[in-house]
């Protein structure tokens, strides 16, 4: 499944394929932050996550959306 299809499936209310999901460590590396920060985002429900059994997984499209939401345009 390509990123475009994953993004479309996620935003239509469908859950992505579990092979597309990343764990907390991979999400932290992708964001360039400590693992603790990602865990706090999850605990505060500031980012969408999925429970797979006892494991927490994140969709890369949701990470991209989180990054985009924090975008600050330059001022003139």
C-alpha positions in Angstrom: 0.0 0.0 0.0 1.5 3.4 -0.9 1.5 6.4 1.3 -1.2 8.0 -0.8 -3.5 5.0 -0.2 -2.6 4.8 3.5 -3.4 8.5 3.9 -6.7 8.1 2.0 -7.7 5.0 4.0 -6.9 6.7 7.3 -8.9 9.8 6.6 -11.9 7.9 5.4 -12.3 6.4 8.8 -10.7 3.1 7.9 -7.8 1.7 9.8 -4.5 1.2 7.9 -2.9 -2.1 7.4 -0.9 -3.1 10.4 2.2 -3.6 8.3 2.1 0.2 7.5 2.1 1.1 11.2 5.3 2.1 13.2 6.1 1.6 16.9 6.8 4.3 19.3 10.6 4.1 18.9 10.3 4.4 15.1 7.9 7.3 15.5 10.3 9.1 17.8 13.1 8.6 15.3 10.9 9.9 12.5 10.0 13.0 14.5 13.6 13.5 15.8 12.4 13.5 19.4 12.9 11.3 22.5 10.6 8.3 22.9 9.2 9.9 26.0 7.8 12.8 23.9 5.9 10.4 21.7 4.5 8.5 24.7 3.3 11.8 26.2 1.6 12.7 22.9 -0.2 9.4 23.1 -1.1 9.7 26.8 -2.5 13.2 26.2 -4.3 12.0 23.0 -2.6 14.7 20.9 -1.9 12.2 18.1 -3.9 9.4 16.7 -2.7 5.9 17.6 -3.8 2.3 17.3 -3.8 -0.4 19.9 -2.7 -3.8 18.5 -3.2 -6.1 21.4 -1.1 -4.5 24.2 1.1 -2.7 21.7 0.7 0.9 20.5 1.3 1.7 16.9 1.1 4.9 14.9 0.4 5.5 11.2 3.1 7.4 9.4 0.4 9.6 7.7 -0.7 10.7 11.2 2.8 11.6 12.1 3.0 13.7 8.9 -0.3 15.4 9.8 1.1 16.1 13.3 4.2 17.7 11.8 2.1 19.7 9.3 -0.2 21.0 12.1 2.8 22.4 13.8 4.0 24.3 10.8 4.7 28.0 11.4 5.0 30.3 8.4 7.7 33.0 8.4 6.6 36.5 9.3 7.6 39.5 7.3 
